[in-house]
């Protein structure tokens, strides 16, 4: 097996980020930091890591930015095609399975990303975690990236089933903020997106600032 496959860092593919997905009553909350890095090099301070796929589903990515953007583009096209053919939005499970099949299909090469796909369909709020080799698991609370061990320290202590969207947003922000303070590859700023029956929306800078004021 080639060395880069066993160890992506051998080709300089050192990546870092913090992404979080939470299932709550009536929707899904996704949060990410915005620092884009390669090893110790900060390539961008306001990188986008959460993307709408359709009005009812979104995806976060941690890993190689170009790989993640490619997956997002393919999912967007197929979500529109599904809506055109079937006259209804693509199920969240189908979007996750499509992404998993795409990741699996390139083996033994690899698209170096970890993704969280979440949204709301006829079955309710759903969240899926994907690894670079095409495995997909349904989760209630998940984090990816180099800052995820720090985020999990807070999430595992405070996340519980049945949180409202208003309760889940501050928890996600606190978890990302904790990772940004302690993980060198996470930082600068953060984005928060909410997917509910009303569609996809991202918090404004003013909304994020108000939440930060409440964090110790």
C-alpha positions in Angstrom: 0.0 0.0 0.0 1.3 3.4 -0.9 2.6 5.5 2.0 0.3 8.5 1.2 -2.7 6.2 1.5 -1.7 5.0 5.0 -0.5 8.4 6.0 -1.9 11.4 4.1 0.5 13.7 6.1 3.3 12.1 4.0 2.3 14.3 1.1 1.7 17.4 3.3 -2.0 16.8 3.6 -2.0 18.0 7.2 -5.4 19.5 7.8 -7.3 20.8 10.8 -10.7 22.2 11.7 -13.6 21.8 14.0 -17.1 21.0 12.7 -20.1 20.0 14.8 -23.6 18.7 14.0 -26.4 18.4 16.5 -29.9 17.0 16.1 -32.6 18.9 18.0 -36.3 19.3 18.1 -37.4 20.5 14.7 -34.1 20.7 13.0 -30.3 20.3 12.9 -27.6 22.8 14.0 -24.2 22.8 12.2 -21.3 24.8 13.4 -17.7 25.2 12.1 -14.6 27.3 12.7 -13.2 29.2 9.7 -9.4 28.8 9.8 -8.0 27.0 6.7 -4.6 25.4 7.4 -1.9 23.2 5.9 0.2 22.1 8.8 1.3 25.3 10.6 0.5 27.5 7.6 -2.7 29.5 7.8 -4.0 29.7 4.3 -7.2 31.7 5.0 -8.9 33.0 8.1 -12.5 33.0 6.8 -12.8 29.7 4.9 -16.2 28.3 4.3 -16.8 24.9 5.8 -20.6 24.6 6.0 -22.6 24.5 2.7 -26.3 24.2 1.8 -27.0 21.3 -0.5 -30.7 22.1 -0.9 -33.2 24.1 1.1 -33.6 21.2 3.6 -30.1 19.7 3.8 -26.5 20.9 4.4 -23.0 19.6 4.7 -19.9 20.4 6.7 -16.4 19.4 5.8 -13.1 18.8 7.4 -10.0 17.9 5.4 -8.8 18.9 2.0 -10.9 21.8 0.8 -10.9 20.9 -2.9 -12.1 17.4 -2.2 -14.9 18.7 0.0 -16.0 21.3 -2.5 -16.1 18.6 -5.2 -18.5 16.5 -3.1 -20.7 19.5 -2.3 -21.0 20.3 -6.0 -22.0 16.7 -6.9 -24.5 16.6 -4.1 -26.1 19.9 -5.1 -26.5 18.8 -8.7 -28.0 15.4 -7.7 -30.4 17.1 -5.2 -31.7 19.3 -7.9 -32.1 16.4 -10.3 -33.9 14.3 -7.6 -36.3 17.2 -7.0 -36.9 17.6 -10.7 -37.5 13.9 -11.4 -39.5 13.0 -8.3 -41.2 16.3 -7.5 -40.0 16.3 -3.9 -36.8 17.0 -1.9 -34.1 14.3 -1.7 -34.3 12.4 1.6 -31.4 13.1 4.0 -30.4 9.4 4.1 -30.2 9.3 0.3 -28.0 12.4 0.2 -25.7 10.8 2.8 -25.6 7.5 0.9 -24.8 9.3 -2.4 -21.9 11.0 -0.7 -20.7 7.7 0.9 -20.9 6.0 -2.5 -18.8 8.7 -4.0 -16.2 8.5 -1.3 -16.1 4.7 -1.5 -15.9 4.7 -5.4 -12.5 6.3 -5.5 -10.7 3.7 -3.3 -7.9 2.7 -3.1 -7.3 6.4 -3.7 -9.0 8.7 -1.2 -11.0 11.9 -1.0 -9.4 13.3 2.2 -12.5 14.6 4.0 -14.7 13.9 6.9 -18.2 15.2 6.4 -21.4 15.8 8.4 -24.6 15.8 6.4 -27.7 17.0 8.2 -31.2 18.2 7.5 -34.9 17.7 7.8 -37.2 15.5 5.6 -40.5 13.7 6.0 -38.9 11.5 8.7 -37.7 14.5 10.8 -34.3 15.8 11.6 -31.4 13.5 10.5 -27.7 13.7 10.8 -25.0 11.5 9.2 -21.3 11.3 9.7 -19.0 10.2 6.8 -15.4 9.1 6.8 -13.0 9.4 3.8 -13.5 5.7 2.8 -17.3 5.8 2.4 -18.6 4.7 5.8 -21.8 6.5 6.9 -23.4 6.3 10.3 -26.5 8.1 11.6 -25.7 10.2 14.7 -27.4 12.6 17.1 -24.3 14.5 18.0 -21.1 14.5 16.0 -17.8 16.4 15.6 -15.0 16.1 13.1 -11.5 17.6 12.6 -8.5 18.2 14.7 -10.5 20.1 17.3 -13.1 17.5 17.7 -11.6 15.8 20.9 -11.9 19.2 22.6 -15.4 19.8 21.3 -16.5 16.3 22.5 -15.4 17.2 26.0 -18.2 19.7 26.2 -20.8 18.0 23.9 -20.7 14.6 25.7 -21.3 16.4 29.0 -24.1 18.7 27.9 -25.8 17.3 24.8 -29.1 15.5 25.4 -32.0 14.3 23.2 -34.8 16.8 22.9 -32.8 20.0 22.9 -34.6 22.9 21.1 -32.9 24.8 18.3 -32.4 27.8 20.6 -30.8 25.5 23.2 -28.6 23.7 20.7 -27.1 26.8 19.0 -25.3 28.1 22.1 -24.0 24.6 22.9 -22.6 24.3 19.4 -21.0 27.7 19.6 -19.4 27.0 23.0 -18.0 23.7 21.7 -16.5 25.3 18.7 -15.2 28.2 20.8 -13.5 25.8 23.2 -11.8 24.0 20.3 -10.7 27.3 18.8 -9.0 28.3 22.0 -7.1 25.0 22.4 -6.5 23.6 18.9 -3.9 25.4 16.8 -5.5 24.4 13.5 -8.9 25.8 14.5 -9.7 29.5 15.0 -10.3 33.0 13.8 -14.1 32.9 13.6 -17.0 30.5 13.3 -20.1 29.9 11.2 -23.4 28.4 12.5 -26.2 27.1 10.2 -29.7 25.9 11.1 -31.7 23.5 9.0 -35.4 23.3 9.9 -38.8 23.0 8.3 -38.4 26.6 7.4 -35.3 25.8 5.3 -31.6 26.6 5.6 -30.2 29.7 7.2 -26.9 30.9 8.6 -26.6 33.1 11.7 -25.7 36.7 11.1 -22.6 38.3 12.6 -24.9 40.2 15.0 -26.5 37.0 16.2 -23.2 35.3 16.7 -21.8 38.3 18.6 -24.8 38.1 21.0 -24.2 34.4 21.7 -20.4 35.0 22.3 -21.3 37.6 25.0 -23.0 34.8 27.0 -20.1 32.4 26.8 -17.8 32.5 29.9 
